[in-house]
Amino acid sequence: MNEDILSEVAVFKATKGRLFGKLLSKTYRFMSEIASEYLEGIGYKNFRIGHAVALLHIDLEGTNINNLSSRACVTKQAMSKLIKELQTEGYVTVEKDHTDARALIVRHSPKGIQALVDWKRCMEYVNEKFKEILGTNKLEMLRDILYELVDHYEASTQYNKTNDLKHALLRKDSLVLTPDIFHKKR
């Protein structure tokens, strides 16, 4: 196999702990663990972050499942499952939409409103834990940077994943593994 490629792979693997996706994923996992412990500590059972996400996306006057799934960036099936779980636990009510017989309207129950208040407090607790590590300025800077990335990505109507991928593969400094690399003898 090509020594340059092997060297590039070795360097890449040596720095895998600093890969952007891995850092974001681990940070999310830590945030989830802190939040879950907090919520369990105040009496929540069978309540996951996905439930909080669904509750956050429900308008105070109610929202249909199609809009909820779109807002939360999950499939309608996944959102329907979350809503069914929330309904079973008493966090939401579900009724037929009077304007569209095929649609269902989801509304917060009083228990769901209380869960949102508790989720807000939970997020404040998570922020405090992260402030202990980063300090206020770094935490706000991180939030601003991530917001800017998300805002740009979501606002970009011309974003084309296929063209971006082709561009990355054609860049000179990209790690490109072509099929012939795997068949070359050392």
C-alpha positions as CSV (number, residue, x, y, z in Angstrom):
1,M,0.0,0.0,0.0
2,N,1.2,3.6,-0.7
3,E,3.4,4.8,2.2
4,D,2.1,8.4,1.9
5,I,-1.5,7.2,2.3
6,L,-0.6,5.0,5.3
7,S,1.2,7.9,6.9
8,E,-1.7,10.2,6.3
9,V,-4.1,7.6,7.8
10,A,-1.8,7.2,10.9
11,V,-1.8,11.0,11.5
12,F,-5.5,11.1,11.0
13,K,-6.1,8.3,13.5
14,A,-3.7,9.8,16.0
15,T,-5.8,13.0,16.1
16,K,-9.3,11.3,16.1
17,G,-10.0,12.6,19.6
18,R,-10.1,16.1,18.2
19,L,-12.5,15.4,15.3
20,F,-15.3,17.9,15.3
21,G,-18.1,15.3,15.1
22,K,-16.7,13.3,17.9
23,L,-16.3,16.3,20.1
24,L,-19.9,17.4,19.4
25,S,-21.2,13.9,20.0
26,K,-19.4,13.4,23.3
27,T,-20.5,16.9,24.5
28,Y,-24.1,16.1,23.7
29,R,-23.8,12.8,25.5
30,F,-22.3,14.5,28.6
31,M,-25.1,17.1,28.5
32,S,-27.7,14.3,28.2
33,E,-26.2,12.5,31.2
34,I,-26.2,15.6,33.4
35,A,-29.8,16.4,32.3
36,S,-31.0,12.9,32.9
37,E,-29.5,12.8,36.4
38,Y,-31.1,16.2,37.2
39,L,-34.5,15.1,36.0
40,E,-34.4,11.8,37.8
41,G,-33.3,13.7,40.9
42,I,-36.5,15.8,40.8
43,G,-38.8,12.8,40.2
44,Y,-39.0,12.3,36.4
45,K,-39.2,8.7,35.4
46,N,-39.4,7.5,31.8
47,F,-38.6,11.0,30.5
48,R,-35.9,11.4,27.8
49,I,-34.4,14.3,26.1
50,G,-36.4,13.4,23.0
51,H,-39.5,14.0,25.0
52,A,-38.3,17.5,26.0
53,V,-37.4,18.3,22.4
54,A,-41.0,17.3,21.3
55,L,-42.5,19.4,24.1
56,L,-40.4,22.4,23.1
57,H,-41.6,22.3,19.5
58,I,-45.4,22.2,20.4
59,D,-46.9,25.7,20.1
60,L,-48.9,26.8,23.1
61,E,-52.1,26.7,21.0
62,G,-51.2,23.2,19.7
63,T,-49.3,21.8,16.7
64,N,-49.8,19.0,14.3
65,I,-47.4,16.0,14.1
66,N,-46.2,16.9,10.6
67,N,-45.0,20.3,11.8
68,L,-43.5,18.8,14.9
69,S,-41.5,16.3,13.0
70,S,-40.3,18.9,10.6
71,R,-39.3,21.3,13.4
72,A,-37.5,18.6,15.4
73,C,-35.8,17.2,12.2
74,V,-37.1,13.7,12.8
75,T,-39.4,11.4,10.8
76,K,-43.2,11.5,11.3
77,Q,-43.0,8.0,12.6
78,A,-40.4,8.9,15.2
79,M,-42.4,12.0,16.3
80,S,-45.7,10.0,16.4
81,K,-43.9,7.5,18.8
82,L,-42.7,10.3,21.0
83,I,-46.1,11.9,21.1
84,K,-47.7,8.6,22.0
85,E,-45.2,8.1,24.8
86,L,-45.9,11.7,26.1
87,Q,-49.6,11.1,25.8
88,T,-49.4,7.9,27.8
89,E,-47.4,9.7,30.6
90,G,-49.9,12.6,30.6
91,Y,-47.7,15.3,29.2
92,V,-49.8,16.0,26.1
93,T,-53.3,15.7,24.8
94,V,-54.1,14.7,21.2
95,E,-57.2,15.4,19.2
96,K,-58.3,15.5,15.6
97,D,-57.6,18.7,13.7
98,H,-60.9,20.4,12.9
99,T,-59.5,21.8,9.6
100,D,-57.9,18.5,8.4
101,A,-59.5,15.2,9.3
102,R,-56.3,13.3,8.6
103,A,-54.2,15.4,11.0
104,L,-53.9,15.3,14.8
105,I,-53.3,18.4,17.0
106,V,-51.0,17.9,20.0
107,R,-51.3,20.2,23.0
108,H,-49.5,20.5,26.3
109,S,-51.3,19.2,29.3
110,P,-50.7,21.0,32.6
111,K,-48.2,18.2,33.4
112,G,-46.5,19.0,30.1
113,I,-46.3,22.7,30.9
114,Q,-44.7,21.8,34.3
115,A,-42.2,19.6,32.4
116,L,-41.2,22.5,30.2
117,V,-40.6,24.7,33.3
118,D,-38.5,21.8,34.8
119,W,-36.7,21.4,31.5
120,K,-35.8,25.1,31.5
121,R,-34.4,24.7,35.0
122,C,-32.5,21.6,34.0
123,M,-30.9,23.4,31.1
124,E,-29.9,26.2,33.5
125,Y,-28.3,23.5,35.7
126,V,-26.4,22.0,32.7
127,N,-25.2,25.5,31.7
128,E,-23.9,26.0,35.3
129,K,-22.0,22.7,35.1
130,F,-20.4,23.7,31.8
131,K,-19.6,27.2,33.2
132,E,-17.7,25.5,36.0
133,I,-15.4,24.0,33.3
134,L,-15.3,26.7,30.7
135,G,-16.2,29.9,32.4
136,T,-19.0,32.3,31.3
137,N,-17.1,33.9,28.4
138,K,-16.0,30.7,26.8
139,L,-19.4,29.1,27.2
140,E,-21.1,32.1,25.6
141,M,-18.5,32.1,22.8
142,L,-19.1,28.4,22.2
143,R,-22.9,28.9,22.1
144,D,-22.4,31.9,19.7
145,I,-20.2,29.9,17.3
146,L,-22.4,26.9,17.3
147,Y,-25.5,29.1,16.7
148,E,-23.7,30.8,13.8
149,L,-22.9,27.4,12.2
150,V,-26.5,26.1,12.7
151,D,-28.0,29.3,11.5
152,H,-25.9,29.4,8.4
153,Y,-26.6,25.8,7.6
154,E,-30.3,26.1,8.1
155,A,-30.6,29.4,6.2
156,S,-28.6,28.2,3.2
157,T,-31.2,27.4,0.6
158,Q,-28.5,26.6,-1.9
159,Y,-26.7,24.1,0.2
160,N,-26.0,21.1,-1.9
161,K,-24.5,18.1,-0.1
162,T,-23.5,16.3,-3.3
163,N,-21.5,19.1,-4.7
164,D,-19.8,19.8,-1.3
165,L,-18.8,16.1,-1.1
166,K,-17.4,16.1,-4.7
167,H,-15.5,19.3,-3.9
168,A,-14.0,17.8,-0.7
169,L,-13.0,14.6,-2.6
170,L,-11.3,16.6,-5.3
171,R,-9.3,18.8,-3.0
172,K,-5.6,18.2,-3.1
173,D,-5.3,17.9,0.7
174,S,-8.2,15.5,1.1
175,L,-7.7,11.9,2.0
176,V,-8.9,10.1,-1.1
177,L,-8.8,6.4,-1.1
178,T,-9.3,5.1,-4.6
179,P,-10.0,1.4,-5.2
180,D,-6.5,0.9,-6.7
181,I,-4.8,1.8,-3.4
182,F,-6.1,-1.3,-1.8
183,H,-4.7,-3.6,-4.5
184,K,-1.2,-2.2,-4.7
185,K,1.6,-4.3,-3.1
186,R,4.0,-2.7,-0.7
